[in-house]
Amino acid sequence: MAQALFDSAAISYDQEFSHTFVGREQRKRVYDWLEKKKILASSPLSILELNCGTGMDAIYFTQKGHRVVATDISNAMLEQARIKANKNLLQVDFQVLDIKNLHQMEDRYDLIFSNFGGLNCIEPSDWKKLFSESQRLMQKNGKLIGVLMSKKCWIENLYFLFRADFSKIGRRNRNKECLVHVNGSLVPTWYYSPSEVAQMANPYFNVRWHKPIGIGIPPSYLSNRVEKNRILKSMAILLEKLLGSSSLFSNFADHYIICLEKK
Ligand SMILES: C[S@@+](CC[C@H](N)C(=O)[O-])C[C@H]1O[C@@H](n2cnc3c(N)ncnc32)[C@H](O)[C@@H]1O
């Protein structure tokens, strides 16, 4: 079911997210953290990417000289990713994989990476297996880095308040499945705070750090409005710079990046 939902979003995904103001700026923040924390600094890493979508990050990592196995549940997303890799004359190993089926994977990786909410498609009962299988697939000192949607995005709540859409205020923070619109379909989504992730990961991973992504840059459905307004756009970028380094704000941003290290 999840596959069909995302298949229908594949062709327009880059246009509606990756190449928008929000998509570009939030991804840039993710790369800034990978850089600042020297995650990609050591010589060629072996990277397993989960929910790679249209391959933006797989291509970035490959261009930096790392070996990438990039996976997604959606064949149509992978098709877009393959086209992109071919255009860039890059060799990336793209494979269909449901995050819930990590037991199907072999090999060992230095880094398991999941960007922009793939892990929010995983319900609470599936996390134990995700962590135990990720641990099995990792080299010593291996890291699992996820970028997840947070529970208390302040910009989203303010936006719903201004629209007087009161039923949606705090929708991410209800500790139950939330149905989110993706290209006309409703996708079951679960939101987790960094401390909830840390708790679930505890037997297998320690949290090393987490940081907000999108504390000034808004959620993607506001991209057009902000991009068209010079003042809003500058304010978004400024706020991101001012608040984006403090882990205190991770759970109040649109997303957060969290780094877990194998125990
Ligand atoms: C918001 S997109 C993020 C794509 C990509 N990581 C990026 O940075 O642009 C979410 C992706 O998660 C994938 N996905 C959803 N549920 C999944 C699952 N159970 N296993 C693997 N991939 C999944 C979707 O097909 C989609 O490509």
The ligand as an SDF file (V2000), in Angstrom:
LIG
                    3D

 27 29  0  0  0  0  0  0  0  0999 V2000
    9.3920   12.4080    1.7760 C   0  0  0  0  0  0  0  0  0  0  0  0
   10.1200   11.1890    0.7860 S   0  0  0  0  0  0  0  0  0  0  0  0
   11.8660   11.4030    1.1350 C   0  0  0  0  0  0  0  0  0  0  0  0
   12.7040   10.9750   -0.0360 C   0  0  0  0  0  0  0  0  0  0  0  0
   14.1930   11.2190    0.0510 C   0  0  0  0  0  0  0  0  0  0  0  0
   14.7880   10.6040    1.2050 N   0  0  0  0  0  0  0  0  0  0  0  0
   14.5450   12.6910    0.0070 C   0  0  0  0  0  0  0  0  0  0  0  0
   15.4100   13.1020    0.7860 O   0  0  0  0  0  0  0  0  0  0  0  0
   14.0350   13.4340   -0.8270 O   0  0  0  0  0  0  0  0  0  0  0  0
    9.7530    9.7050    1.6500 C   0  0  0  0  0  0  0  0  0  0  0  0
   10.2200    8.4630    0.9300 C   0  0  0  0  0  0  0  0  0  0  0  0
   10.0320    7.3510    1.8110 O   0  0  0  0  0  0  0  0  0  0  0  0
    9.6620    6.2320    1.0490 C   0  0  0  0  0  0  0  0  0  0  0  0
    9.0320    5.2600    1.9580 N   0  0  0  0  0  0  0  0  0  0  0  0
    7.8520    5.3740    2.6070 C   0  0  0  0  0  0  0  0  0  0  0  0
    7.6270    4.2840    3.3610 N   0  0  0  0  0  0  0  0  0  0  0  0
    8.6890    3.4710    3.1940 C   0  0  0  0  0  0  0  0  0  0  0  0
    9.0410    2.1930    3.6910 C   0  0  0  0  0  0  0  0  0  0  0  0
    8.2490    1.5300    4.5410 N   0  0  0  0  0  0  0  0  0  0  0  0
   10.2130    1.6440    3.2960 N   0  0  0  0  0  0  0  0  0  0  0  0
   11.0200    2.3010    2.4280 C   0  0  0  0  0  0  0  0  0  0  0  0
   10.7410    3.5030    1.9050 N   0  0  0  0  0  0  0  0  0  0  0  0
    9.5920    4.0890    2.2870 C   0  0  0  0  0  0  0  0  0  0  0  0
    8.7620    6.8020   -0.0250 C   0  0  0  0  0  0  0  0  0  0  0  0
    8.6280    5.9670   -1.1440 O   0  0  0  0  0  0  0  0  0  0  0  0
    9.4660    8.1260   -0.3410 C   0  0  0  0  0  0  0  0  0  0  0  0
   10.3810    7.9570   -1.4010 O   0  0  0  0  0  0  0  0  0  0  0  0
  1  2  1  0
  2  3  1  0
  2 10  1  0
  3  4  1  0
  4  5  1  0
  5  6  1  0
  5  7  1  0
  7  8  2  0
  7  9  1  0
 10 11  1  0
 11 12  1  0
 11 26  1  0
 12 13  1  0
 13 14  1  0
 13 24  1  0
 14 15  1  0
 14 23  1  0
 15 16  2  0
 16 17  1  0
 17 18  1  0
 17 23  2  0
 18 19  1  0
 18 20  2  0
 20 21  1  0
 21 22  2  0
 22 23  1  0
 24 25  1  0
 24 26  1  0
 26 27  1  0
M  CHG  2   2   1   9  -1
M  END
$$$$
